[in-house]
């Protein structure tokens, strides 16, 4: 080979080295970020289980029994089938909630119930009042604050009395319910 071929080959190698160095340096300075979201696939599941969530003092806050649970690591949510929640007040079961399905979000701070939701009061702070049962198609519960709310149609039954409305907010600690719209009630006077 002649000197010209060697010089041409050497120049190409030097040019390739300079371009490669520039490419690697720009990659280090400006890394390529992928905008692809992680997939919403479960990382584990449970069948026919019971789990108890404790409050900050170590007492039971609520217990859940369900036919099936899937946990999703991308948003740390859980999806349950046929759940039954039991909520506690001073170690005593005070409310239950059941539905066709539920989604638990934000480290157990929000529970969305959906499909034939039934919320039952087992104990009342007012000893003269009868326990209440509320039915709805969807209901959101915030267990740490003992709040429940919905924008769907609800029916509340207490003894022979009933109330129907669209939407409600409930403070289960205070046994106080606010109906949001289209409220109708049926009240039976006590016998004399």
C-alpha positions in Angstrom: 0.0 0.0 0.0 1.1 3.5 -0.7 1.6 6.3 1.7 -1.7 7.9 0.4 -3.7 4.9 1.5 -2.1 4.9 4.9 -2.8 8.6 5.3 -6.4 8.3 4.2 -7.0 5.3 6.5 -5.3 7.3 9.4 -7.5 10.3 8.7 -10.6 8.2 8.7 -9.7 6.6 12.0 -8.9 10.0 13.6 -12.2 11.4 12.2 -14.1 8.4 13.6 -12.5 8.8 17.0 -13.4 12.5 17.1 -17.0 11.8 16.1 -17.3 8.9 18.6 -16.0 11.0 21.4 -18.4 13.8 20.6 -21.4 11.4 20.5 -20.4 9.8 23.9 -19.9 13.2 25.5 -23.3 14.5 24.3 -25.0 11.4 25.6 -23.4 11.9 29.0 -24.5 15.6 29.1 -27.9 15.1 27.7 -29.1 11.5 28.5 -32.1 10.3 26.6 -35.1 10.1 28.8 -37.9 7.8 28.0 -41.4 9.1 28.5 -43.0 5.7 28.4 -45.1 5.1 31.5 -44.7 2.0 33.5 -47.3 -0.6 32.7 -50.3 -1.1 35.0 -49.7 -4.8 35.6 -50.2 -6.5 39.0 -47.1 -7.7 40.8 -49.0 -10.0 43.2 -52.5 -11.2 44.0 -54.3 -12.8 46.9 -57.4 -15.0 47.0 -59.9 -15.4 49.8 -58.0 -13.3 52.4 -58.4 -11.2 55.5 -56.2 -8.2 56.3 -56.2 -5.7 59.1 -55.0 -2.1 58.8 -53.9 -0.5 62.1 -54.2 3.1 63.1 -51.3 5.3 64.4 -51.8 4.0 67.9 -51.6 0.3 66.9 -55.4 -0.4 67.2 -57.4 -1.8 64.3 -58.6 0.9 62.0 -60.3 -1.4 59.5 -60.3 -5.0 58.4 -61.0 -6.2 54.8 -62.1 -9.6 53.6 -62.2 -10.2 49.9 -62.5 -12.9 47.3 -59.6 -11.6 45.2 -57.0 -8.7 45.4 -54.5 -7.5 42.8 -51.7 -5.0 43.7 -50.3 -2.6 41.1 -46.8 -1.3 41.8 -46.8 1.6 39.4 -49.3 3.6 41.5 -49.3 1.3 44.6 -53.1 0.7 44.2 -55.1 -2.4 45.0 -58.2 -3.7 43.2 -60.5 -6.0 45.2 -63.4 -8.3 44.2 -66.3 -8.8 46.6 -64.8 -6.9 49.5 -66.2 -6.6 53.0 -64.7 -3.8 55.1 -65.2 -3.6 58.9 -64.4 -0.2 60.5 -63.4 0.0 64.2 -63.9 2.6 66.8 -62.1 2.0 70.1 -61.5 -1.6 69.2 -65.2 -2.2 68.5 -66.6 -2.8 65.0 -68.8 0.2 64.3 -69.4 0.1 60.5 -69.2 -2.3 57.6 -69.1 -1.7 53.9 -69.4 -4.1 51.1 -69.5 -3.9 47.3 -68.9 -5.8 44.1 -65.4 -4.3 43.8 -63.1 -1.7 45.4 -60.0 0.2 44.6 -57.7 1.3 47.4 -55.4 4.3 46.7 -52.8 6.4 48.3 -51.4 4.1 50.9 -54.8 2.9 52.2 -56.1 6.5 52.6 -58.9 6.3 50.0 -61.2 3.4 49.3 -63.5 3.6 46.2 -66.4 1.1 46.4 -68.4 0.3 43.3 -71.4 -1.9 42.4 -74.2 -2.6 45.0 -72.5 -0.8 47.8 -74.0 -1.4 51.3 -72.7 0.7 54.2 -74.1 -0.5 57.6 -73.9 1.2 61.0 -73.5 -1.4 63.7 -73.3 0.8 66.7 -74.6 4.3 67.2 -73.3 6.9 69.7 -76.9 7.8 70.4 -78.3 4.8 72.3 -81.9 5.7 71.4 -81.2 5.7 67.6 -81.5 2.7 65.4 -78.5 1.7 63.3 -78.5 3.0 59.7 -78.0 1.2 56.3 -77.0 3.1 53.2 -77.1 1.7 49.7 -75.5 3.2 46.6 -73.8 2.3 43.3 -70.5 3.9 44.3 -69.1 5.3 47.5 -65.7 6.7 48.5 -64.5 6.2 52.1 -61.6 8.0 53.7 -60.9 5.7 56.7 -58.4 7.9 58.5 -60.9 10.7 58.8 -64.0 8.3 59.0 -65.6 10.1 56.1 -67.7 8.8 53.3 -69.1 10.5 50.2 -70.7 9.9 46.8 -72.4 11.7 44.0 -74.5 8.7 43.0 -78.1 8.0 44.0 -78.4 6.7 47.6 -81.0 5.2 49.9 -80.7 5.4 53.7 -82.8 3.2 55.9 -83.1 3.6 59.7 -85.9 1.5 61.2 -89.1 2.2 59.3 -87.8 5.5 58.0 -86.0 6.1 54.7 -84.3 8.8 52.8 -83.4 8.9 49.1 -81.1 11.5 47.5 -78.5 12.1 44.9 -75.2 12.4 46.6 -74.2 12.6 50.2 -71.3 13.3 52.6 -71.1 11.5 55.9 -68.9 11.9 59.0 -69.1 8.5 60.6 -67.4 9.7 63.8 -70.3 12.2 64.4 -73.0 10.1 62.8 -73.8 13.1 60.6 -75.0 12.9 57.0 -75.5 15.7 54.5 -77.6 14.9 51.5 -76.6 16.9 48.4 -79.7 17.0 46.1 -83.1 15.7 45.2 -83.8 14.5 48.8 -87.0 12.6 49.5 -87.9 11.1 52.9 -90.4 8.7 54.3 -90.9 9.1 58.1 -93.2 6.8 60.2 -94.5 8.5 63.3 -93.9 6.4 66.5 -96.9 4.7 68.0 -98.5 6.5 71.0 
